[in-house]
Amino acid sequence: MTPYQAIGEREPLSLITVQSLADLGYAVKVGLAEWYQLPQPDAAARAAPARAIPYGDDILRGPITVVDPDGRVVRVIPN
């Protein structure tokens, strides 16, 4: 996984990534994952896209509201 989405580029999820999402509790279909291949030594230089959508600085910086299954606020965690 990368910190950006390359415009017009295919972004497969490896078996390692899909299984790590399952470890976090997500429901996944492991059979749809791509096989992982070690990148070539020069892959980083070739991977820099001309146009990209950045995913940086996407951390919630406000209070976190915890709700119960009925939608009632049970706790607010401040900044």
mmCIF file of the N, C-alpha and C atoms, coordinates in Angstrom:
data_MODEL
# 
_entry.id   MODEL 
# 
loop_
_atom_site.group_PDB 
_atom_site.id 
_atom_site.type_symbol 
_atom_site.label_atom_id 
_atom_site.label_alt_id 
_atom_site.label_comp_id 
_atom_site.label_asym_id 
_atom_site.label_entity_id 
_atom_site.label_seq_id 
_atom_site.pdbx_PDB_ins_code 
_atom_site.Cartn_x 
_atom_site.Cartn_y 
_atom_site.Cartn_z 
_atom_site.occupancy 
_atom_site.B_iso_or_equiv 
_atom_site.pdbx_formal_charge 
_atom_site.auth_seq_id 
_atom_site.auth_comp_id 
_atom_site.auth_asym_id 
_atom_site.auth_atom_id 
_atom_site.pdbx_PDB_model_num 
ATOM 1   N N  . MET A 1 1  ? 0.844   -1.166  0.000   1.00 0.00 ? 1  MET A N  1 
ATOM 2   C CA . MET A 1 1  ? 0.000   0.000   0.000   1.00 0.00 ? 1  MET A CA 1 
ATOM 3   C C  . MET A 1 1  ? 0.895   1.236   0.000   1.00 0.00 ? 1  MET A C  1 
ATOM 4   N N  . THR A 1 2  ? 0.446   2.262   -0.655  1.00 0.00 ? 2  THR A N  1 
ATOM 5   C CA . THR A 1 2  ? 1.229   3.482   -0.775  1.00 0.00 ? 2  THR A CA 1 
ATOM 6   C C  . THR A 1 2  ? 0.460   4.665   -0.200  1.00 0.00 ? 2  THR A C  1 
ATOM 7   N N  . PRO A 1 3  ? 1.147   5.776   0.070   1.00 0.00 ? 3  PRO A N  1 
ATOM 8   C CA . PRO A 1 3  ? 0.461   6.943   0.628   1.00 0.00 ? 3  PRO A CA 1 
ATOM 9   C C  . PRO A 1 3  ? -0.224  7.807   -0.430  1.00 0.00 ? 3  PRO A C  1 
ATOM 10  N N  . TYR A 1 4  ? -0.361  7.308   -1.637  1.00 0.00 ? 4  TYR A N  1 
ATOM 11  C CA . TYR A 1 4  ? -1.022  8.057   -2.699  1.00 0.00 ? 4  TYR A CA 1 
ATOM 12  C C  . TYR A 1 4  ? -1.684  7.086   -3.662  1.00 0.00 ? 4  TYR A C  1 
ATOM 13  N N  . GLN A 1 5  ? -2.612  7.590   -4.441  1.00 0.00 ? 5  GLN A N  1 
ATOM 14  C CA . GLN A 1 5  ? -3.261  6.803   -5.493  1.00 0.00 ? 5  GLN A CA 1 
ATOM 15  C C  . GLN A 1 5  ? -2.788  7.351   -6.828  1.00 0.00 ? 5  GLN A C  1 
ATOM 16  N N  . ALA A 1 6  ? -2.110  6.553   -7.599  1.00 0.00 ? 6  ALA A N  1 
ATOM 17  C CA . ALA A 1 6  ? -1.641  6.981   -8.911  1.00 0.00 ? 6  ALA A CA 1 
ATOM 18  C C  . ALA A 1 6  ? -2.824  7.020   -9.864  1.00 0.00 ? 6  ALA A C  1 
ATOM 19  N N  . ILE A 1 7  ? -3.048  8.152   -10.492 1.00 0.00 ? 7  ILE A N  1 
ATOM 20  C CA . ILE A 1 7  ? -4.176  8.331   -11.394 1.00 0.00 ? 7  ILE A CA 1 
ATOM 21  C C  . ILE A 1 7  ? -3.980  7.456   -12.632 1.00 0.00 ? 7  ILE A C  1 
ATOM 22  N N  . GLY A 1 8  ? -4.974  6.636   -12.933 1.00 0.00 ? 8  GLY A N  1 
ATOM 23  C CA . GLY A 1 8  ? -4.925  5.773   -14.100 1.00 0.00 ? 8  GLY A CA 1 
ATOM 24  C C  . GLY A 1 8  ? -4.102  4.507   -13.929 1.00 0.00 ? 8  GLY A C  1 
ATOM 25  N N  . GLU A 1 9  ? -3.597  4.263   -12.737 1.00 0.00 ? 9  GLU A N  1 
ATOM 26  C CA . GLU A 1 9  ? -2.776  3.083   -12.495 1.00 0.00 ? 9  GLU A CA 1 
ATOM 27  C C  . GLU A 1 9  ? -3.578  2.026   -11.737 1.00 0.00 ? 9  GLU A C  1 
ATOM 28  N N  . ARG A 1 10 ? -3.336  0.774   -12.037 1.00 0.00 ? 10 ARG A N  1 
ATOM 29  C CA . ARG A 1 10 ? -3.962  -0.335  -11.334 1.00 0.00 ? 10 ARG A CA 1 
ATOM 30  C C  . ARG A 1 10 ? -3.305  -0.474  -9.972  1.00 0.00 ? 10 ARG A C  1 
ATOM 31  N N  . GLU A 1 11 ? -4.090  -0.632  -8.923  1.00 0.00 ? 11 GLU A N  1 
ATOM 32  C CA . GLU A 1 11 ? -3.561  -0.732  -7.562  1.00 0.00 ? 11 GLU A CA 1 
ATOM 33  C C  . GLU A 1 11 ? -4.044  -2.026  -6.914  1.00 0.00 ? 11 GLU A C  1 
ATOM 34  N N  . PRO A 1 12 ? -3.409  -3.151  -7.223  1.00 0.00 ? 12 PRO A N  1 
ATOM 35  C CA . PRO A 1 12 ? -3.853  -4.417  -6.643  1.00 0.00 ? 12 PRO A CA 1 
ATOM 36  C C  . PRO A 1 12 ? -3.503  -4.503  -5.153  1.00 0.00 ? 12 PRO A C  1 
ATOM 37  N N  . LEU A 1 13 ? -4.257  -5.321  -4.436  1.00 0.00 ? 13 LEU A N  1 
ATOM 38  C CA . LEU A 1 13 ? -3.963  -5.580  -3.027  1.00 0.00 ? 13 LEU A CA 1 
ATOM 39  C C  . LEU A 1 13 ? -3.325  -6.956  -2.919  1.00 0.00 ? 13 LEU A C  1 
ATOM 40  N N  . SER A 1 14 ? -2.172  -7.014  -2.286  1.00 0.00 ? 14 SER A N  1 
ATOM 41  C CA . SER A 1 14 ? -1.475  -8.284  -2.153  1.00 0.00 ? 14 SER A CA 1 
ATOM 42  C C  . SER A 1 14 ? -2.145  -9.151  -1.100  1.00 0.00 ? 14 SER A C  1 
ATOM 43  N N  . LEU A 1 15 ? -1.825  -10.419 -1.126  1.00 0.00 ? 15 LEU A N  1 
ATOM 44  C CA . LEU A 1 15 ? -2.330  -11.356 -0.136  1.00 0.00 ? 15 LEU A CA 1 
ATOM 45  C C  . LEU A 1 15 ? -1.915  -10.922 1.270   1.00 0.00 ? 15 LEU A C  1 
ATOM 46  N N  . ILE A 1 16 ? -0.728  -10.364 1.404   1.00 0.00 ? 16 ILE A N  1 
ATOM 47  C CA . ILE A 1 16 ? -0.245  -9.884  2.703   1.00 0.00 ? 16 ILE A CA 1 
ATOM 48  C C  . ILE A 1 16 ? -1.131  -8.745  3.199   1.00 0.00 ? 16 ILE A C  1 
ATOM 49  N N  . THR A 1 17 ? -1.455  -7.793  2.337   1.00 0.00 ? 17 THR A N  1 
ATOM 50  C CA . THR A 1 17 ? -2.292  -6.655  2.728   1.00 0.00 ? 17 THR A CA 1 
ATOM 51  C C  . THR A 1 17 ? -3.699  -7.103  3.085   1.00 0.00 ? 17 THR A C  1 
ATOM 52  N N  . VAL A 1 18 ? -4.284  -7.961  2.274   1.00 0.00 ? 18 VAL A N  1 
ATOM 53  C CA . VAL A 1 18 ? -5.643  -8.436  2.537   1.00 0.00 ? 18 VAL A CA 1 
ATOM 54  C C  . VAL A 1 18 ? -5.694  -9.192  3.864   1.00 0.00 ? 18 VAL A C  1 
ATOM 55  N N  . GLN A 1 19 ? -4.708  -10.038 4.119   1.00 0.00 ? 19 GLN A N  1 
ATOM 56  C CA . GLN A 1 19 ? -4.708  -10.790 5.367   1.00 0.00 ? 19 GLN A CA 1 
ATOM 57  C C  . GLN A 1 19 ? -4.485  -9.868  6.570   1.00 0.00 ? 19 GLN A C  1 
ATOM 58  N N  . SER A 1 20 ? -3.694  -8.803  6.394   1.00 0.00 ? 20 SER A N  1 
ATOM 59  C CA . SER A 1 20 ? -3.501  -7.864  7.511   1.00 0.00 ? 20 SER A CA 1 
ATOM 60  C C  . SER A 1 20 ? -4.802  -7.129  7.821   1.00 0.00 ? 20 SER A C  1 
ATOM 61  N N  . LEU A 1 21 ? -5.620  -6.840  6.798   1.00 0.00 ? 21 LEU A N  1 
ATOM 62  C CA . LEU A 1 21 ? -6.928  -6.238  7.035   1.00 0.00 ? 21 LEU A CA 1 
ATOM 63  C C  . LEU A 1 21 ? -7.842  -7.218  7.776   1.00 0.00 ? 21 LEU A C  1 
ATOM 64  N N  . ALA A 1 22 ? -7.755  -8.509  7.443   1.00 0.00 ? 22 ALA A N  1 
ATOM 65  C CA . ALA A 1 22 ? -8.528  -9.530  8.161   1.00 0.00 ? 22 ALA A CA 1 
ATOM 66  C C  . ALA A 1 22 ? -8.089  -9.588  9.623   1.00 0.00 ? 22 ALA A C  1 
ATOM 67  N N  . ASP A 1 23 ? -6.793  -9.456  9.871   1.00 0.00 ? 23 ASP A N  1 
ATOM 68  C CA . ASP A 1 23 ? -6.277  -9.450  11.250  1.00 0.00 ? 23 ASP A CA 1 
ATOM 69  C C  . ASP A 1 23 ? -6.846  -8.287  12.054  1.00 0.00 ? 23 ASP A C  1 
ATOM 70  N N  . LEU A 1 24 ? -7.171  -7.191  11.373  1.00 0.00 ? 24 LEU A N  1 
ATOM 71  C CA . LEU A 1 24 ? -7.755  -6.025  12.047  1.00 0.00 ? 24 LEU A CA 1 
ATOM 72  C C  . LEU A 1 24 ? -9.264  -6.159  12.236  1.00 0.00 ? 24 LEU A C  1 
ATOM 73  N N  . GLY A 1 25 ? -9.850  -7.240  11.723  1.00 0.00 ? 25 GLY A N  1 
ATOM 74  C CA . GLY A 1 25 ? -11.259 -7.475  11.928  1.00 0.00 ? 25 GLY A CA 1 
ATOM 75  C C  . GLY A 1 25 ? -12.145 -7.238  10.720  1.00 0.00 ? 25 GLY A C  1 
ATOM 76  N N  . TYR A 1 26 ? -11.566 -6.837  9.598   1.00 0.00 ? 26 TYR A N  1 
ATOM 77  C CA . TYR A 1 26 ? -12.358 -6.623  8.389   1.00 0.00 ? 26 TYR A CA 1 
ATOM 78  C C  . TYR A 1 26 ? -12.735 -7.968  7.776   1.00 0.00 ? 26 TYR A C  1 
ATOM 79  N N  . ALA A 1 27 ? -13.909 -8.044  7.161   1.00 0.00 ? 27 ALA A N  1 
ATOM 80  C CA . ALA A 1 27 ? -14.310 -9.236  6.419   1.00 0.00 ? 27 ALA A CA 1 
ATOM 81  C C  . ALA A 1 27 ? -13.685 -9.130  5.030   1.00 0.00 ? 27 ALA A C  1 
ATOM 82  N N  . VAL A 1 28 ? -12.896 -10.107 4.659   1.00 0.00 ? 28 VAL A N  1 
ATOM 83  C CA . VAL A 1 28 ? -12.188 -10.072 3.377   1.00 0.00 ? 28 VAL A CA 1 
ATOM 84  C C  . VAL A 1 28 ? -12.400 -11.380 2.630   1.00 0.00 ? 28 VAL A C  1 
ATOM 85  N N  . LYS A 1 29 ? -12.171 -11.341 1.321   1.00 0.00 ? 29 LYS A N  1 
ATOM 86  C CA . LYS A 1 29 ? -12.176 -12.539 0.488   1.00 0.00 ? 29 LYS A CA 1 
ATOM 87  C C  . LYS A 1 29 ? -10.735 -12.792 0.077   1.00 0.00 ? 29 LYS A C  1 
ATOM 88  N N  . VAL A 1 30 ? -10.055 -13.632 0.829   1.00 0.00 ? 30 VAL A N  1 
ATOM 89  C CA . VAL A 1 30 ? -8.624  -13.871 0.626   1.00 0.00 ? 30 VAL A CA 1 
ATOM 90  C C  . VAL A 1 30 ? -8.340  -14.396 -0.778  1.00 0.00 ? 30 VAL A C  1 
ATOM 91  N N  . GLY A 1 31 ? -9.272  -15.149 -1.330  1.00 0.00 ? 31 GLY A N  1 
ATOM 92  C CA . GLY A 1 31 ? -9.069  -15.715 -2.665  1.00 0.00 ? 31 GLY A CA 1 
ATOM 93  C C  . GLY A 1 31 ? -9.000  -14.681 -3.779  1.00 0.00 ? 31 GLY A C  1 
ATOM 94  N N  . LEU A 1 32 ? -9.443  -13.449 -3.518  1.00 0.00 ? 32 LEU A N  1 
ATOM 95  C CA . LEU A 1 32 ? -9.391  -12.397 -4.537  1.00 0.00 ? 32 LEU A CA 1 
ATOM 96  C C  . LEU A 1 32 ? -8.104  -11.576 -4.486  1.00 0.00 ? 32 LEU A C  1 
ATOM 97  N N  . ALA A 1 33 ? -7.256  -11.858 -3.524  1.00 0.00 ? 33 ALA A N  1 
ATOM 98  C CA . ALA A 1 33 ? -6.015  -11.091 -3.367  1.00 0.00 ? 33 ALA A CA 1 
ATOM 99  C C  . ALA A 1 33 ? -5.016  -11.430 -4.468  1.00 0.00 ? 33 ALA A C  1 
ATOM 100 N N  . GLU A 1 34 ? -4.116  -10.488 -4.713  1.00 0.00 ? 34 GLU A N  1 
ATOM 101 C CA . GLU A 1 34 ? -3.040  -10.692 -5.686  1.00 0.00 ? 34 GLU A CA 1 
ATOM 102 C C  . GLU A 1 34 ? -1.854  -11.359 -4.979  1.00 0.00 ? 34 GLU A C  1 
ATOM 103 N N  . TRP A 1 35 ? -1.087  -12.128 -5.728  1.00 0.00 ? 35 TRP A N  1 
ATOM 104 C CA . TRP A 1 35 ? 0.133   -12.710 -5.166  1.00 0.00 ? 35 TRP A CA 1 
ATOM 105 C C  . TRP A 1 35 ? 1.162   -11.614 -4.973  1.00 0.00 ? 35 TRP A C  1 
ATOM 106 N N  . TYR A 1 36 ? 1.906   -11.680 -3.882  1.00 0.00 ? 36 TYR A N  1 
ATOM 107 C CA . TYR A 1 36 ? 2.919   -10.674 -3.594  1.00 0.00 ? 36 TYR A CA 1 
ATOM 108 C C  . TYR A 1 36 ? 4.219   -11.042 -4.291  1.00 0.00 ? 36 TYR A C  1 
ATOM 109 N N  . GLN A 1 37 ? 4.836   -10.046 -4.901  1.00 0.00 ? 37 GLN A N  1 
ATOM 110 C CA . GLN A 1 37 ? 6.141   -10.232 -5.525  1.00 0.00 ? 37 GLN A CA 1 
ATOM 111 C C  . GLN A 1 37 ? 7.079   -9.179  -4.954  1.00 0.00 ? 37 GLN A C  1 
ATOM 112 N N  . LEU A 1 38 ? 8.282   -9.580  -4.609  1.00 0.00 ? 38 LEU A N  1 
ATOM 113 C CA . LEU A 1 38 ? 9.265   -8.611  -4.139  1.00 0.00 ? 38 LEU A CA 1 
ATOM 114 C C  . LEU A 1 38 ? 9.555   -7.614  -5.251  1.00 0.00 ? 38 LEU A C  1 
ATOM 115 N N  . PRO A 1 39 ? 9.592   -6.316  -4.926  1.00 0.00 ? 39 PRO A N  1 
ATOM 116 C CA . PRO A 1 39 ? 9.868   -5.324  -5.966  1.00 0.00 ? 39 PRO A CA 1 
ATOM 117 C C  . PRO A 1 39 ? 11.312  -5.400  -6.446  1.00 0.00 ? 39 PRO A C  1 
ATOM 118 N N  . GLN A 1 40 ? 11.511  -4.970  -7.673  1.00 0.00 ? 40 GLN A N  1 
ATOM 119 C CA . GLN A 1 40 ? 12.860  -4.894  -8.226  1.00 0.00 ? 40 GLN A CA 1 
ATOM 120 C C  . GLN A 1 40 ? 13.624  -3.771  -7.526  1.00 0.00 ? 40 GLN A C  1 
ATOM 121 N N  . PRO A 1 41 ? 14.949  -3.808  -7.506  1.00 0.00 ? 41 PRO A N  1 
ATOM 122 C CA . PRO A 1 41 ? 15.730  -2.775  -6.807  1.00 0.00 ? 41 PRO A CA 1 
ATOM 123 C C  . PRO A 1 41 ? 15.440  -1.346  -7.274  1.00 0.00 ? 41 PRO A C  1 
ATOM 124 N N  . ASP A 1 42 ? 15.097  -1.158  -8.544  1.00 0.00 ? 42 ASP A N  1 
ATOM 125 C CA . ASP A 1 42 ? 14.845  0.190   -9.055  1.00 0.00 ? 42 ASP A CA 1 
ATOM 126 C C  . ASP A 1 42 ? 13.350  0.539   -9.071  1.00 0.00 ? 42 ASP A C  1 
ATOM 127 N N  . ALA A 1 43 ? 12.520  -0.246  -8.388  1.00 0.00 ? 43 ALA A N  1 
ATOM 128 C CA . ALA A 1 43 ? 11.068  -0.052  -8.430  1.00 0.00 ? 43 ALA A CA 1 
ATOM 129 C C  . ALA A 1 43 ? 10.644  1.291   -7.853  1.00 0.00 ? 43 ALA A C  1 
ATOM 130 N N  . ALA A 1 44 ? 11.306  1.758   -6.822  1.00 0.00 ? 44 ALA A N  1 
ATOM 131 C CA . ALA A 1 44 ? 10.928  3.036   -6.206  1.00 0.00 ? 44 ALA A CA 1 
ATOM 132 C C  . ALA A 1 44 ? 11.102  4.189   -7.189  1.00 0.00 ? 44 ALA A C  1 
ATOM 133 N N  . ALA A 1 45 ? 12.157  4.170   -7.963  1.00 0.00 ? 45 ALA A N  1 
ATOM 134 C CA . ALA A 1 45 ? 12.400  5.240   -8.930  1.00 0.00 ? 45 ALA A CA 1 
ATOM 135 C C  . ALA A 1 45 ? 11.362  5.194   -10.053 1.00 0.00 ? 45 ALA A C  1 
ATOM 136 N N  . ARG A 1 46 ? 10.964  4.001   -10.462 1.00 0.00 ? 46 ARG A N  1 
ATOM 137 C CA . ARG A 1 46 ? 9.989   3.860   -11.531 1.00 0.00 ? 46 ARG A CA 1 
ATOM 138 C C  . ARG A 1 46 ? 8.563   4.088   -11.053 1.00 0.00 ? 46 ARG A C  1 
ATOM 139 N N  . ALA A 1 47 ? 8.308   3.952   -9.751  1.00 0.00 ? 47 ALA A N  1 
ATOM 140 C CA . ALA A 1 47 ? 6.945   4.005   -9.230  1.00 0.00 ? 47 ALA A CA 1 
ATOM 141 C C  . ALA A 1 47 ? 6.416   5.419   -9.004  1.00 0.00 ? 47 ALA A C  1 
ATOM 142 N N  . ALA A 1 48 ? 7.262   6.425   -9.051  1.00 0.00 ? 48 ALA A N  1 
ATOM 143 C CA . ALA A 1 48 ? 6.808   7.789   -8.796  1.00 0.00 ? 48 ALA A CA 1 
ATOM 144 C C  . ALA A 1 48 ? 5.903   8.248   -9.942  1.00 0.00 ? 48 ALA A C  1 
ATOM 145 N N  . PRO A 1 49 ? 4.593   8.379   -9.682  1.00 0.00 ? 49 PRO A N  1 
ATOM 146 C CA . PRO A 1 49 ? 3.678   8.755   -10.760 1.00 0.00 ? 49 PRO A CA 1 
ATOM 147 C C  . PRO A 1 49 ? 3.780   10.237  -11.099 1.00 0.00 ? 49 PRO A C  1 
ATOM 148 N N  . ALA A 1 50 ? 3.423   10.570  -12.325 1.00 0.00 ? 50 ALA A N  1 
ATOM 149 C CA . ALA A 1 50 ? 3.424   11.968  -12.740 1.00 0.00 ? 50 ALA A CA 1 
ATOM 150 C C  . ALA A 1 50 ? 2.312   12.726  -12.022 1.00 0.00 ? 50 ALA A C  1 
ATOM 151 N N  . ARG A 1 51 ? 1.152   12.097  -11.878 1.00 0.00 ? 51 ARG A N  1 
ATOM 152 C CA . ARG A 1 51 ? 0.028   12.707  -11.165 1.00 0.00 ? 51 ARG A CA 1 
ATOM 153 C C  . ARG A 1 51 ? -0.441  11.719  -10.107 1.00 0.00 ? 51 ARG A C  1 
ATOM 154 N N  . ALA A 1 52 ? -0.700  12.211  -8.910  1.00 0.00 ? 52 ALA A N  1 
ATOM 155 C CA . ALA A 1 52 ? -1.126  11.329  -7.832  1.00 0.00 ? 52 ALA A CA 1 
ATOM 156 C C  . ALA A 1 52 ? -2.101  12.046  -6.921  1.00 0.00 ? 52 ALA A C  1 
ATOM 157 N N  . ILE A 1 53 ? -2.938  11.269  -6.283  1.00 0.00 ? 53 ILE A N  1 
ATOM 158 C CA . ILE A 1 53 ? -3.849  11.792  -5.269  1.00 0.00 ? 53 ILE A CA 1 
ATOM 159 C C  . ILE A 1 53 ? -3.199  11.505  -3.920  1.00 0.00 ? 53 ILE A C  1 
ATOM 160 N N  . PRO A 1 54 ? -2.750  12.520  -3.182  1.00 0.00 ? 54 PRO A N  1 
ATOM 161 C CA . PRO A 1 54 ? -2.083  12.264  -1.903  1.00 0.00 ? 54 PRO A CA 1 
ATOM 162 C C  . PRO A 1 54 ? -3.072  11.836  -0.831  1.00 0.00 ? 54 PRO A C  1 
ATOM 163 N N  . TYR A 1 55 ? -2.652  10.916  0.018   1.00 0.00 ? 55 TYR A N  1 
ATOM 164 C CA . TYR A 1 55 ? -3.475  10.454  1.127   1.00 0.00 ? 55 TYR A CA 1 
ATOM 165 C C  . TYR A 1 55 ? -2.886  10.886  2.465   1.00 0.00 ? 55 TYR A C  1 
ATOM 166 N N  . GLY A 1 56 ? -1.922  11.765  2.482   1.00 0.00 ? 56 GLY A N  1 
ATOM 167 C CA . GLY A 1 56 ? -1.287  12.177  3.719   1.00 0.00 ? 56 GLY A CA 1 
ATOM 168 C C  . GLY A 1 56 ? -2.167  13.085  4.553   1.00 0.00 ? 56 GLY A C  1 
ATOM 169 N N  . ASP A 1 57 ? -1.822  13.237  5.800   1.00 0.00 ? 57 ASP A N  1 
ATOM 170 C CA . ASP A 1 57 ? -2.492  14.127  6.741   1.00 0.00 ? 57 ASP A CA 1 
ATOM 171 C C  . ASP A 1 57 ? -3.995  13.835  6.826   1.00 0.00 ? 57 ASP A C  1 
ATOM 172 N N  . ASP A 1 58 ? -4.340  12.560  6.955   1.00 0.00 ? 58 ASP A N  1 
ATOM 173 C CA . ASP A 1 58 ? -5.752  12.182  7.032   1.00 0.00 ? 58 ASP A CA 1 
ATOM 174 C C  . ASP A 1 58 ? -6.140  11.695  8.433   1.00 0.00 ? 58 ASP A C  1 
ATOM 175 N N  . ILE A 1 59 ? -5.505  12.253  9.438   1.00 0.00 ? 59 ILE A N  1 
ATOM 176 C CA . ILE A 1 59 ? -5.760  11.854  10.814  1.00 0.00 ? 59 ILE A CA 1 
ATOM 177 C C  . ILE A 1 59 ? -6.835  12.751  11.421  1.00 0.00 ? 59 ILE A C  1 
ATOM 178 N N  . LEU A 1 60 ? -7.815  12.139  12.056  1.00 0.00 ? 60 LEU A N  1 
ATOM 179 C CA . LEU A 1 60 ? -8.878  12.894  12.712  1.00 0.00 ? 60 LEU A CA 1 
ATOM 180 C C  . LEU A 1 60 ? -8.292  13.607  13.919  1.00 0.00 ? 60 LEU A C  1 
ATOM 181 N N  . ARG A 1 61 ? -8.438  14.927  13.962  1.00 0.00 ? 61 ARG A N  1 
ATOM 182 C CA . ARG A 1 61 ? -7.874  15.718  15.043  1.00 0.00 ? 61 ARG A CA 1 
ATOM 183 C C  . ARG A 1 61 ? -8.978  16.376  15.873  1.00 0.00 ? 61 ARG A C  1 
ATOM 184 N N  . GLY A 1 62 ? -9.963  15.664  16.224  1.00 0.00 ? 62 GLY A N  1 
ATOM 185 C CA . GLY A 1 62 ? -11.051 16.221  17.012  1.00 0.00 ? 62 GLY A CA 1 
ATOM 186 C C  . GLY A 1 62 ? -11.471 15.224  18.060  1.00 0.00 ? 62 GLY A C  1 
ATOM 187 N N  . PRO A 1 63 ? -12.458 15.563  18.836  1.00 0.00 ? 63 PRO A N  1 
ATOM 188 C CA . PRO A 1 63 ? -12.923 14.583  19.809  1.00 0.00 ? 63 PRO A CA 1 
ATOM 189 C C  . PRO A 1 63 ? -13.529 13.374  19.095  1.00 0.00 ? 63 PRO A C  1 
ATOM 190 N N  . ILE A 1 64 ? -13.377 12.218  19.715  1.00 0.00 ? 64 ILE A N  1 
ATOM 191 C CA . ILE A 1 64 ? -13.924 10.983  19.168  1.00 0.00 ? 64 ILE A CA 1 
ATOM 192 C C  . ILE A 1 64 ? -15.182 10.641  19.958  1.00 0.00 ? 64 ILE A C  1 
ATOM 193 N N  . THR A 1 65 ? -16.277 10.478  19.256  1.00 0.00 ? 65 THR A N  1 
ATOM 194 C CA . THR A 1 65 ? -17.540 10.147  19.890  1.00 0.00 ? 65 THR A CA 1 
ATOM 195 C C  . THR A 1 65 ? -17.776 8.649   19.771  1.00 0.00 ? 65 THR A C  1 
ATOM 196 N N  . VAL A 1 66 ? -17.978 7.992   20.914  1.00 0.00 ? 66 VAL A N  1 
ATOM 197 C CA . VAL A 1 66 ? -18.243 6.554   20.934  1.00 0.00 ? 66 VAL A CA 1 
ATOM 198 C C  . VAL A 1 66 ? -19.743 6.370   21.120  1.00 0.00 ? 66 VAL A C  1 
ATOM 199 N N  . VAL A 1 67 ? -20.342 5.563   20.249  1.00 0.00 ? 67 VAL A N  1 
ATOM 200 C CA . VAL A 1 67 ? -21.782 5.316   20.342  1.00 0.00 ? 67 VAL A CA 1 
ATOM 201 C C  . VAL A 1 67 ? -22.035 3.825   20.560  1.00 0.00 ? 67 VAL A C  1 
ATOM 202 N N  . ASP A 1 68 ? -23.155 3.524   21.199  1.00 0.00 ? 68 ASP A N  1 
ATOM 203 C CA . ASP A 1 68 ? -23.527 2.120   21.406  1.00 0.00 ? 68 ASP A CA 1 
ATOM 204 C C  . ASP A 1 68 ? -24.291 1.615   20.181  1.00 0.00 ? 68 ASP A C  1 
ATOM 205 N N  . PRO A 1 69 ? -24.628 0.334   20.148  1.00 0.00 ? 69 PRO A N  1 
ATOM 206 C CA . PRO A 1 69 ? -25.330 -0.216  18.973  1.00 0.00 ? 69 PRO A CA 1 
ATOM 207 C C  . PRO A 1 69 ? -26.662 0.475   18.660  1.00 0.00 ? 69 PRO A C  1 
ATOM 208 N N  . ASP A 1 70 ? -27.254 1.153   19.665  1.00 0.00 ? 70 ASP A N  1 
ATOM 209 C CA . ASP A 1 70 ? -28.511 1.862   19.441  1.00 0.00 ? 70 ASP A CA 1 
ATOM 210 C C  . ASP A 1 70 ? -28.307 3.294   18.974  1.00 0.00 ? 70 ASP A C  1 
ATOM 211 N N  . GLY A 1 71 ? -27.062 3.709   18.816  1.00 0.00 ? 71 GLY A N  1 
ATOM 212 C CA . GLY A 1 71 ? -26.770 5.055   18.339  1.00 0.00 ? 71 GLY A CA 1 
ATOM 213 C C  . GLY A 1 71 ? -26.672 6.109   19.425  1.00 0.00 ? 71 GLY A C  1 
ATOM 214 N N  . ARG A 1 72 ? -26.684 5.690   20.691  1.00 0.00 ? 72 ARG A N  1 
ATOM 215 C CA . ARG A 1 72 ? -26.578 6.652   21.796  1.00 0.00 ? 72 ARG A CA 1 
ATOM 216 C C  . ARG A 1 72 ? -25.107 6.929   22.098  1.00 0.00 ? 72 ARG A C  1 
ATOM 217 N N  . VAL A 1 73 ? -24.783 8.187   22.349  1.00 0.00 ? 73 VAL A N  1 
ATOM 218 C CA . VAL A 1 73 ? -23.429 8.575   22.715  1.00 0.00 ? 73 VAL A CA 1 
ATOM 219 C C  . VAL A 1 73 ? -23.150 8.079   24.115  1.00 0.00 ? 73 VAL A C  1 
ATOM 220 N N  . VAL A 1 74 ? -22.100 7.249   24.259  1.00 0.00 ? 74 VAL A N  1 
ATOM 221 C CA . VAL A 1 74 ? -21.758 6.710   25.572  1.00 0.00 ? 74 VAL A CA 1 
ATOM 222 C C  . VAL A 1 74 ? -20.456 7.262   26.115  1.00 0.00 ? 74 VAL A C  1 
ATOM 223 N N  . ARG A 1 75 ? -19.683 7.909   25.240  1.00 0.00 ? 75 ARG A N  1 
ATOM 224 C CA . ARG A 1 75 ? -18.390 8.447   25.678  1.00 0.00 ? 75 ARG A CA 1 
ATOM 225 C C  . ARG A 1 75 ? -17.880 9.406   24.642  1.00 0.00 ? 75 ARG A C  1 
ATOM 226 N N  . VAL A 1 76 ? -17.197 10.460  25.087  1.00 0.00 ? 76 VAL A N  1 
ATOM 227 C CA . VAL A 1 76 ? -16.510 11.372  24.187  1.00 0.00 ? 76 VAL A CA 1 
ATOM 228 C C  . VAL A 1 76 ? -15.064 11.438  24.636  1.00 0.00 ? 76 VAL A C  1 
ATOM 229 N N  . ILE A 1 77 ? -14.161 11.100  23.738  1.00 0.00 ? 77 ILE A N  1 
ATOM 230 C CA . ILE A 1 77 ? -12.722 11.127  24.033  1.00 0.00 ? 77 ILE A CA 1 
ATOM 231 C C  . ILE A 1 77 ? -12.199 12.452  23.498  1.00 0.00 ? 77 ILE A C  1 
ATOM 232 N N  . PRO A 1 78 ? -11.714 13.333  24.404  1.00 0.00 ? 78 PRO A N  1 
ATOM 233 C CA . PRO A 1 78 ? -11.240 14.653  23.934  1.00 0.00 ? 78 PRO A CA 1 
ATOM 234 C C  . PRO A 1 78 ? -9.943  14.534  23.149  1.00 0.00 ? 78 PRO A C  1 
ATOM 235 N N  . ASN A 1 79 ? -9.548  15.657  22.533  1.00 0.00 ? 79 ASN A N  1 
ATOM 236 C CA . ASN A 1 79 ? -8.299  15.704  21.736  1.00 0.00 ? 79 ASN A CA 1 
ATOM 237 C C  . ASN A 1 79 ? -7.141  15.196  22.551  1.00 0.00 ? 79 ASN A C  1 
# 
